[in-house]
Amino acid sequence: MKILLTGSTGYIGRRLLPVLVEAGHDVICLVRDQRRFDWDEFSKEDLAKISVVEGDLSKGSTLALTPTDFDVAYYLVHSMSSYHEDFTRIESDSAKNFVELVNRSTAKQIIYLSGIVNDDDLSSHLLSRKNVEDILKTSKIPATVLRAAIIIGSGSASFEIIRDLVEKLPVMVAPRWLKTRCQPIGIRNVIEYLLGLMLKPEAFNQSFDIGGSDVLTYKEMLLGYAKVRNLKRLIITVPVLSPKLSSLWLYFVTSTSYSLARTLVTSMKNEVICNDIRIQKVVPIKIFRYHEALQLAFDKINQKNVVSSWKDAISLDTMNNNFLDFGQVPEHGVLNDQRIVAFERNKNEVIENLWRIGGERGWYFGNWMWRMRGVMDKMVGGVGLRRGRRSEVDLKPGDALDFWRVLVADKENGRLLLYAEMKLPGEAWLEFRIKNNNGKSTLHQTATFQPLGLWGRVYWYLVLPFHGLIFPKMAKGIVSAK
């Protein structure tokens, strides 16, 4: 069977794609930028079943060359982490362009993953999801809609926020929305449903609520996580935290961006509980309980096998979606700090150290200073340092790495290029290269800053003493760490 998969570089799409390929399907991946596609994840045999086509669903003109010979079309596109005031129009336009594409195709079914929309007074994002659902149903191709509550899996936004809160706060004074009920579902069940619904006539033109076995309040979910981790936690709910204060609370305590925190808070007023269980007759699978979904997530983390993370999504409040265009570091009008360290050990060991930089391992020197820089970034609305990294041992272009974004991760040639996503009066790159000069191996570490106006230059010279302290020892730490 031939499949059109949108959102293949997103959290759900990156999980679904290998499952589709393993099941023997040929998959057309519609992406905005081919450079973000995770080629290294697949064998040559798998890649023979995958074709990658560039196109932006929000711009219909870019879809003209998209193949139309497919049987099933997955719509896995949404703007959950976008703060853009016009996100509803963008989502609407994208859905309409998708319908136009599918209508001229050989497709027999559309499958869309949405959110549970059973409340009367829906948040703006849930209303937008419902609007997309209504647009997809105008297609002449039968549409199947899966409506999910929060998804629990390694790297999912919900799981990571719960993890941040419980792991870091022994006592929580939390807003009243913690009393709202929801029906969380494990990512594995979501993938099983998405796969199992393909070309089932009884699913055509139907909407299904999907959820796990447990209906819990958000407070019960936090305490359930604490129980799985053998942690004692006290949660006190208070009625005085406004949506704005609640968003700030999430933003400063967890790794989420403020825009995503605001989206989550406004949506958490709505109970997201399944109204029916018809889906279980169409796709009979084992439904995981909440604690089982948590354990599966921990298993992936412990195996260092986190396939995708919400943190790697590019949202409008961080940088342009064409962020890989920043991969060419400018040479003119910039300020540089370069450190070169020679070493005699096996260069592959140094590359391994480099590929483990950031996250839990830290930056090889002055981690407390890096954390302070992250706090300062949070204070001015930046992403901060808490995002960490998707995997402790693996880096790919597009990955979030603390307050950096990975642009180039060429492990074979020992080159890693990062682009700063912290709030700055300019643009910044941090590049590492392993070179061989006259038979000697050297690490070249270069910080490049392109200042914006006078204040940009003032900023650079203000932080220069810290660079002089951190960067030399960081380079030596990368070379010498065991």
Secondary structure, 3 states (H helix, E strand, C coil): CEEEEECCCCHHHHHHHHHHHHCCCEEEEEECCHHHCCHHHCCHHHHCCEEEEECCCCCHHHHCCCCCCCCEEEECCCCCCCCCCCHHHHHHHHHHHHHHHHHCCCCCEEEEEEECCCCCCCCHHHHHHHHHHHHHCCCCCCEEEEEECCEECCCCHHHHHHHHHHHHCCEEEEEHHHHCEECCEEHHHHHHHHHHCCCCHHHCCEEEEECCCCCEEHHHHHHHHHHHCCCCCEEEEECCCCHHHHHHHHHHHCCCCHHHHHHHHHHCCCCECCCCCCHHHHCCCCCCCHHHHHHHHHHHHHCCCCCCCHHHCCCCCCCCCCHHHHHCCCCCCCEEEEEEEEECCCHHHHHHHHHCCECCCECCCCHHHHHHHHHHHHHCCCCCCCCCECCCCCCCCCCEECCEEEEEEECCCCEEEEEECCCCCEEEEEEEEEEEECCEEEEEEEEEEEECHHHHHHHHHHHHHHHHHHHHHHHHHHHHCC
